[in-house]
Amino acid sequence: MSNKRVLTGDRPTGKLHIGHYFGSLKSRVELQNEFETYILIADVQALTDNFNNPEKVRKNVREVLIDYLSCGIDPEKSTIYIQSMIPETAELTVFYSNLVTIARLERNPTVKTELAQKKEVFGDSVTYGFLGYPVSQAADITIMDGTIVPAGEDQEPLIEQCREIVRKFNSIYGDVLREPEILLSERKRIKGLDGNEKMGKSLGNAIYISDSPEEITKKVMSAVTDPNRIKKDDLGNPDVCMVAYYHNLFSTPEECKAVCEECKQGQRGCVACKKQLANNIIEFLRPMREKREYYESHPEIVDKILKEGTKKAREEAKKNIARIKKAMKLNYFEGEQYDRF
Ligand code: TRP
């Protein structure tokens, strides 16, 4: 095994959808066979814009874990843990906060975009915690000595900021930290059922990994199709149809070709096309739904996975904070047993 280590995670603010699946979960399932993998459920980061809704964050920690397990993330291979239970991360965030300027954080494109979307939370005065979350994310990565961060494009500015912090740290305190790299998911963002560029829970256009067959059918039936095609005989344009777009993700190449040809020639109605798609999505998600049922009926197994993963991650964090504090000359009683009381 290489000495590279994968570190990634998600904010527990809702159930994961198929955009998450194609964007990140699928590749994590493959990466865990190749690299040592740590996956954090970022409850502290979720609180930065949900500080007034702790129940939501708490509830979604287990939801996200069950989504991971249903998709094939294997707790024997990946260490899954709760961010807030690693106090060393908070410690490191404080150390890093000296190495980042406020202007730099305000310029971070991800922070800027998110702030524009969160006007109802922050108005025009952002909290210290939210502005600083890229610093805390840099601590998440480096406290576990993560070197590969599989993530979507939206995370790129955060990883770049982490790299800058690492370089600054090393230039002052010595060569202690490894600079992580982002591993961009090969498949770009998945569009919503309504044709929106992004699938998102707040947009109401998502199919969740946990959706029942009935929910899937209902959602697919309401997907946006070619607006110029009113009757079945009208010649359709699959390029502007969300159902055709989703067929490309869930149906065989032969099916996709047949669907598009028949649509263009006005031979296949949208309803038949949607039913076929819904069935394919239902079949695709079936094994995940079955795993979910297993974990939902065994909450003690879910808790055991979380506890063991967090314990292992904590051990790793303790090791790394000791190296980091030593480099910063904060190791007052080294060699004695008082390094950590
Ligand atoms: N920012 C990530 C998201 O919103 C979650 C996250 C927190 C994360 N810490 C991380 C991702 C460290 C990768 C590495 O989904």
Residues whose N, C-alpha, C, O or C-beta is under 5 A from the ligand:
A	BS01	LIG	L7 T8 G9 D10 R11 A42 Q45 Q137 D140
